[in-house]
Structure formats: C-alpha cells, structure tokens
C-alpha cells in the first residue's frame, strides 16, 4: 500500500500489476487499473520510493533479465514499465523509506557467480546454503551504487531464526539469521547482532513511530515483535533488540504489514497447498500481542 493510503498495489502471478484506490468508501471497478509487465517477470512485491513505484521481478526474462533478477521501475497511471534494474539472483524483497533516495534489493543469491539458489529454495527447511546480498539502488539515477554481502542462507530444522536489520530500514531479510547494520552513506557492514525470533524468518516490517520490528517466521508459524528503540543521541537504546512477544498465527506466514498507527499487524499466511489448506490473513493486536481475527 502507498504510504499515504491512497493506492493499493497487488503484483499478480500472471505478470500483471493491479492498482486500486483505497480512499473511497467502497471499491469501485473504474478505479481498478491493471499494468502489464514483461512475460516471465513474475512480480512478487512492490515499494513506493522517492515518488516512483518499484516492483520485484523474481522470474528470468528477456532482454535485460535473462540471467539474473530485476527490479522494475514503474511510472504513470496506470503504472507502466519504464526500465528494469538488474540485481542479484533470487530476489526476495525491497526495503527503504518512501521519501528516501536510496533503497535496497535483498536477494538470497549474489553477484559473485557460482552456484545460486533458485527463488523459493529456502522457503522450507531443506538445507539451502548461499551468500545473500543487498544491492543499494539510488532512486535519483536508478543505478546500483553498492553490493553488500550479507549472511549465508541456511534453512534447516534446527534453525531457530533471527531478525535482520539494514540500518533501520523496513522490510529486510537475511536467511542465515544475522542482524546486519549497514552504514547508510558508506554502505559498510558495521556489526552482526543476533536476535532470536521464531524459526525461518522470511519477512519483516518496521513501525517507525513506535520503533518496532516485526518478523514473519515461516517455519515457526508465528510473528516476532522486537524493540528497536533508540536513545536521544540516535544510538541503540538499552532495550534495543528485546523480543517483546512471539505470536502464533496461521500456517507459514510469508509477509506482513504493520499499520502505521501502531494498532495492528496484518499477516499473510501461505497455508499448505499440498494438503489443500487454504491461505489466510491473521490480524494481530500490537497492544496486547494477541490475534484479533483470522480471515480465510
């Protein structure tokens, strides 16, 4: 969703992007717009940054993205493809602030070559290992300014999971479970900080006002709420990294969104397709850390 709440974006499996206005009392068909991406692009997530819409493309397609994944820059209404920015393979997500001039593309693979995990290989505990990467994209020029090596993807039944941080930017992933602080200006990795969360963290969202980080734990069927508060000098507070709660949700949570009034977290649960279990959405209260509702 757009930060101002005016538009909702939905990447679709058929290679399209749906845009709908969310400001009316009821959803009107005439306000629903559909954009078409290139065949095989497989869009998965979106991010609105510096006035532009960016879409993660997890599929291999031509002509720019035949050997690696790309981030699509969209413009106009309905959103139309302006250009594609090649990033590391096995692209997972984008992280950044809506007003920021830099965002990061988080990938399970890397630009160093060699064996690369395919997208989705590490969604389950199947023992996938590889060096992750964060590619810094300057939104003023839509170019890569740095490629940061992150932790190793290690999915196993014994992985208790950890949270990931990229200089207090929202939505980030480190498959190995290291929390990574990256210097925003110089792109330097400053430290590895371990915070134990539920098993198999695959997604996170940051509540900036309340200084909370919430992770979706795929293998643990839970979300974890973490204190990420700072002191008056902008340094980590004495309670930084404290786990406030780990809340059971639906089966295999894959993504979540924190309402920016700090009231609730909406969690998208994948379900077990092989067993015929439908997906669901869990609504978690951020005040008492309980599930208020579940939609199927």
VENWO-V867835 format. One record per run of one state. SS is the DSSP state (A for helix, B for strand, O for the rest). FROM is the first residue (numbers start at 1). LEN is the number of residues. If there is no record, write none. Layout:
# VENWO-V867835
<<SS,FROM,LEN> <SS,FROM,LEN>>
This chain:
# VENWO-V867835
<<O,1,6> <B,7,5> <O,12,4> <B,16,6> <O,22,7> <A,29,3> <B,32,5> <O,37,6> <B,43,7> <O,50,2> <B,52,6> <O,58,3> <B,61,1> <O,62,3> <B,65,1> <O,66,4> <B,70,6> <O,76,4> <B,80,7> <O,87,4> <B,91,5> <O,96,6> <B,102,6> <O,108,21> <B,129,10> <O,139,4> <B,143,12> <O,155,7> <B,162,1> <O,163,3> <B,166,1> <O,167,2> <B,169,1> <O,170,9> <B,179,4> <O,183,6> <B,189,5> <O,194,2> <B,196,1> <O,197,4> <B,201,7> <O,208,4> <B,212,6> <O,218,4> <B,222,6> <O,228,2> <B,230,1> <O,231,5> <B,236,1> <O,237,6> <B,243,6> <O,249,4> <B,253,6> <O,259,5> <B,264,6> <O,270,10> <B,280,6> <O,286,5> <B,291,5> <O,296,1>>
